[in-house]
Amino acid sequence: MDLSNLKPAEGSVKNQGKRIGRGQGSGKGGTATKGHKGQKSRSGYSKKIGFEGGQMPLQRRVPKFGFTNINRIEYQGINLDTLQQLVDEKKATGTVDFDTLFANRLAGKNDLVKILGRGKLKAKLKVSAHKFTASAKAAIEAAGGEAVTL
């Protein structure tokens, strides 16, 4: 190392960027790189989300239809074949409750769980869930298990 190759430590010097609006002598005075007139040159300008320069914005051009029921209760569906897979992988034995499903990432902590009837269930399980379809309940009981509604 000598005087010809000295340089500051990595990350110690920051590039401050161009200083605009600091007088004519700086070369970045006057309009301060904002061009001439117009809405974007004014102080305090901020474009509204979805604004298209006065043209009818997309969210107002597209027709709306239908309605969303604010009282709808959403269930996380879990099929019988998924429960059988848990048993096959030795992740569940005897009982399958909400904690088991949550631990295996099949349901979120605030989800309501509904057991659906796709697939075959061979294992004898005591299944606890918020709802069951008729076919799922029948299949669980046919395998010698028990369906417990929470």
N, C-alpha and C positions, 0 to 999 in steps of 0.2 A: 504494500500500500504506500502511495506517495501522493503529493498534491495534485497530480494529474488525474487520479481516479477516485477522489473522494466523493462520496454521495451520502445523503441522509439515510437513516435506517428505514427499512421497509415499513410503510404505513404511518410514518411520523409526519409527513408533509401532505396536506390535503390541497387539492385543486379547488380554489374558491369559486370558480366559475366567472362568467363575464359580469362586470358591474354596469348595469344599464341604468339610464336616467341619471347620470352623474355629470351632466354638463356637456357642452359642445366639444370641448377639448378632448374628451375621452373617445370620441368617435361613436359612442353609443348613447348620445344625448338626444334632444329634440323629441322624436316620436318614441324613443326608447325601444326600438325594434318591433313596435306594434303596428307599423304601417300608418296610413292616414285615415282618420275619421272612422266611422262605422262602430257598431255595437261592441265588437271585440277589442277596440282600442281604449274603451272607457274603463275607468277604475271601478272595481266592484262587479264586473261582468262575470256571470256564471251561467252556463247553458243549462237549461232545465233538462232533466232526463226525458228522452223521447222527443225533444223539440226538433222540428225539421224546417226551421226558418219561416214559419208561418204556413207552410203546406200542411194539409190535414194529416196529423201524425198516424203512423201505422196502427197504433192501439185504438184509434178512433175510426179508422177506415174499415177495419175488419168487423164483420157483424157478430154480435153476441147472441147466444141462444142457450136454452136449457137453464137449469138452476142447480145450486149446490145446497144440499140439505145440511143445515148447521147442526142438527141433532144426530147425524149419522154416527154410528158406533163402528169403528174399524177394528177388525180382528186380524191377528197374524195367523195364517193358516199353516198347519203342520199335518202332513199326510202320514198314514200308517206305515208306508214303506220307509219313511224317514225314522220313525220310532224303531222299526225292525233293524235298520242300519245302526242305530245307537246301541242296540243290544248285541248285534254282530261284532261291533268294534269294542265291546266291553266297556262302553261309556255309561251304560245304564243297566241295572239289574233289579228286577222285582218291582220297583216303583219309578215312575216318571212323573216328576212334579215340575212346577214352574222354575225352581232353582236349577234343576237338571237342564232344562231347556235353555235357560239364560246362560248357564256355564258353558254350554256347547254352541252358543251364539245363534240359536234358532229363534230366539225372541229377545226383544229389548226389555229393559227393566220396567218400562211403563206400558208395555204391550198387553193386550188381551189376547188370549190364545184360543184358537178353535181347532179341534182335531177333525181332519177331513178323511174321507174313506178310500183314497187311492192306495192300491197295493195290498199285499197280504201281511197279516201279523201272525207269526207262529209262536212267539214268546208269550208267557202268561205275565201280564203287566197290570199293575194298579196305576191307572193314568189319571192325573189331576189336571183339569183345564177349565177355562171359563165356559166353553161351549163344545158340543159334540154334534156332528151330523148323525142322522139315524143309522146310516150304513157303518160309520166308524164305531158307534156304540155297540151295534150288533156284532161287528167283527172282533172287538175287544172282548166282549162277553163270550163269544163263540170260542175264543182261544183260552178261556178259563180265567180271564182277567176281570178287572173292575174299572168302571168309568165313574170318576168322582167329579161332580161339577162344583167349581169354586164359587 
